[in-house]
Amino acid sequence: MQEHDFPRNISGRSITWDDVQMIRSLIQNNPAALRTELSRKVCLAWNWINQGGELKVMSCRNLLLKLHRAGTLTLPSPQNGNNNGRKFLQLTVEGEPQNPILSPVGMMQPIHLERILNKQDSYLWNELMERYHYLGYTPLPGAQVRYLIRSSTGLLGAIGFSAAAWKVQPRDTWIGWSAAVQKESLHLIVNNSRFLILPWVNSKNLASHILSLCAKQLPHDWQQSYGYTPVLMETFVEKGRFAGTCYKAANWTWVGVTKGRGKLDRTHQVALPIKDIYLYPLTKQFRKALQLP
């Protein structure tokens, strides 16, 4: 991105060319600083804090990474750059298989979403995904909110939300936005990128109940972390492996299927699994919010 591309909205913040120049100077004047430290310095310079008065370091790291990938500035190499983005997963007692949980949803109340806010819970979330999710553990892209799912009967699973997919033709057609507006408003969509109910948990309607809890709690948590409220959730369900039953039961809308090409496809041949696309509005005015530049 060049000077004429600014101002623009990135990670929920309007960025000017002067902001870019300030970040470049900060990087140049702190040659030994790692990415997290640089993010903190930028947050301090902008007084970029959430409603709880904490620096919005995660949002800032996402913003800096986008500018880095666009060639607008150059960040130092990531500290953990030789492990393909995978962190060492320490196995824990809580992550071990437990006794079967077969209770009806009504008998497991209260079921609650425990937000990931510390390293111990983060490591447990990672461990559960690596051990029990068919995709294993990989870091979620961009801005994100993750939860452990707990009830009176114990740990039930884990779920995560992250940055939306860049271009999805059926979704974009369903919304009805232009390419220009899509670039500015994409951050208002969040992707349910991971959903795991532990294999020893078997309770009818549990998954759809959890999705309903997420629809109520996620907007507040996202606002608290990133300073804006998402208006639409999306997810991708691999055809042939899953039927999307819980999303249908939770009133998510099917809008089409992916082409299976992936971001790096150059041959226009199907290379990835085809996935069903489901969407869930978080407000009745979601289209108006998404279509505003």
N, C-alpha and C positions, 0 to 999 in steps of 0.2 A: 504494500500500500504506500502511496506517495502523498505529498502534501495536499493535492487536490481531492483526495479521498476523505478528508476530514473537514468538519467534525463528524463523528459517527458513534453509534451506540455499541459498546462492547461490554459484555458481562454486566449489563444493567447500568452502565455509566457512560455519559457522553464524554468522548475524548476529543480534544483539539490537537492541532499540530504542535502547539506550544507544550502540551502535556507530553507528547512524544519526545520533543527535544529535552524536556526536563528529565525523562527517564533515561535517555541516552547519556546525558551528563552524569546522572547518578551512577550508571553502570561504569562509565569511564573513570569516575573518581573513587570507585570502590572495587578495584580489580580482583580482590580476594573474596568478595562477598558471593555467597551461594544464592540460589534462586529464592529460597524462603526468606533470607535476610533482605534481599532486594525488595521483595513483596512488602515486607514490614516497613521498610524505609519509604516506599511509595505511598503506602497507606497513611503513614505519619505525615508525609508532605501534603497529602490531600485531606487529612483528617477524615479518612474513609472508615467509618465505624458502623456497626449494626445497632439495633435498638437497645441491645444490652451494653453498649459502650465498648465492645471489643473490636479490634482491628479486623477488617474483612480480608484476611490474608488469603483465604482460599479463592475468593472472587478475584483478587488481584493477581494471584499466580495464574489463574485461567486467562485473565486479560493479557498478561505479559507473554504467555505462551502463544496466544493468537497473534500478537504483534510479531513475535519471533518467527512463527511459521509463515507469516505473510511477508517476511523479509524486511519489515520496517525497522527492527532493531535486532541485536544479537545478544542472547542470554548466555551465561556461562553453562558449560556442560552439566547435566544433572548429576547429583552426588551419587546416585545409584544407577549409573548408566550401563553397567555390564551384566545386568541380570534380566534384560528384556522386560523390565517393568514389573517383575515378580519379586515379592518380598519373601524372605524366609518364613515359613509357616510352622510355628511350634504347636504340636498337638497337645490338647488340654483334656482334662477329665470331663469338662462340660461339653466338649465336642464329641465325646465318645457316644456310641449308640446307647440309647436308654430303653427302659421298659416301654412297651407299646402304650400309646395314648389313643383311646378309642371313644372318648366321651363325646356326646353331642355338644354342639357349639354353646347351647344354653347353659350347660353344666360346667363349662370351662371359664365362665365369666368371673372376674373381668379379664378380657383379652386386651392387651395394650401394646402399643408400638413404643419401644425403648430406643430413643435416638442415639446414634453413635456419636459420642462426644469425647471419648478418651481412647488412649492407645490400647488398653486392655480389651475393651469392647470391639475396637476396630480389628484387632488380631483375631478375636473369636469369630467375627463376621467373615473375615477372609478365610479362616480355617473351615467354617461350615460350607462356604462356597466351593473351596478346593476339594473337600471330602465328599460332598453330597450333591452338588449341582452338576448337571451333565456338561456344562461349559467350563467348569472349574473356576478358579479365581484368576481374574485379571483386573487391574485398576480400572475404575469407571472413568469415562471421559468427562472433562470439564467440571462445571459446577455440579454438586451432588449432595444428596441427603440419603442416609442409610439408617435402617432400623433392624433391631432384633425384635422378634415377635414372641411375647411371653404371655402366660396365663396362670391361673391358679394351679394348673396341673403341671406347669414347668415350661421349658423352652420349646416353642413350636416351630420356629423357622427364622428366616431373615429375608429382607426385601430392600432393594436399592433403586434410587431414582437419580438420573444424571442428565447431561445435555442431550437435546433432541438430535435426531438424525438430520444431516444437512439438507438433502433433497430426497423427497419421497413423493413421486408423482401422484399416486392416489390420495395421499393426505393433502398435498398442496392443492389439488383440484377440488377436493371436498371443502377446504377452507375458502378457496376462491380468491387467493391473494396474488398480487403481481410479484415478479422476481425481486424487484427493488424493495418492496415492503417486506417480503419474506426475509431478506437479509437483516432488516432492522428489528423484526419482531420475533425471530426464531427463538430467542431466549425465553419467551413466554410459554414455550412448550417444554415439558419435561418428559423424559423417557423412562418408563419402568423397565430398566435394563436387566434386573435380576429379581427373581421371585422363587424362594425355596421354602417348601414345607418339608420338614425333616421326614425321612422315610419311615420312621416308626410312629408317625402321627397320621391317623386316619379318621377324619371327622367330616361328615357330610356338610356342605355349605361353608366350611371353614375358610376356604380360599376366597370366595366371593365376599365373605364378611370382612376379611382382612383388607381387601381392596376398598371396601366402603369406608373402613377406618382411615385408610391412607388418603382418600379423597377429602376427608374432613380435616385431617391433621397436617398434611403436607403443605398446603398453601401458607399456613401460618409459619411453619418451620422454615420454609424457603424464604419467606419475607424476612424473617429474623436473621438469616444468614447472609442473604444477598441483596436485600433492600428493595425487592420487587416481588410481586405475587404472580405465579404462573396461572394461566387460564385454561390450559389444555394438557391432558396426559396422553401419551402414546405408548404402544408396546408392539412387539413383533413376535409372533408365535409360529414356531417352525411346523410347517405342514407335514403330516405323516407321523410326527412324533407326538404332537399335542393337538387337541381339538378346540382349545380356547374356551372350554366350558365355563370356567370360573369367570372369565371376562364377560361372556354373554350373560351369565347369571347376575353379574354386578352392573349390567346395563351399559357396558362399553359398546361402541358402534363399530362394526366391521366395515372398512371402506375399500378393501382391495388386497392385492398381494404384491410383494416385492418382485423384482425382475431377477434376483439372484446373481447380480453382477458384482456387487461390492464397489467400494470407493476407487479401487485401482484398476478396474477392468478396462482393457484396451481392445479386446478381441470381440466384444459384443456376444459372447457366448456364456451360457449359464455356468457359473463356477461355484456358487454358494447355494445353500438350501433355500428354497422358496419359503417365504413367511407370510402369514396373514397379518394384516395391519388393523389394529383396533385403537380407537380414540375415545377419550372420556372428557367432556367439558367440565371445568371446575366452576364456571359461572355461566349464566344464561347469555351474557353479553360477550362471550368469548370471540365471536367472529368480528364484532366491532373493535375489540381490543387488538386483535391480530392484524386487522386491515388498516389500522392507523399507522402512518409513517412515523 
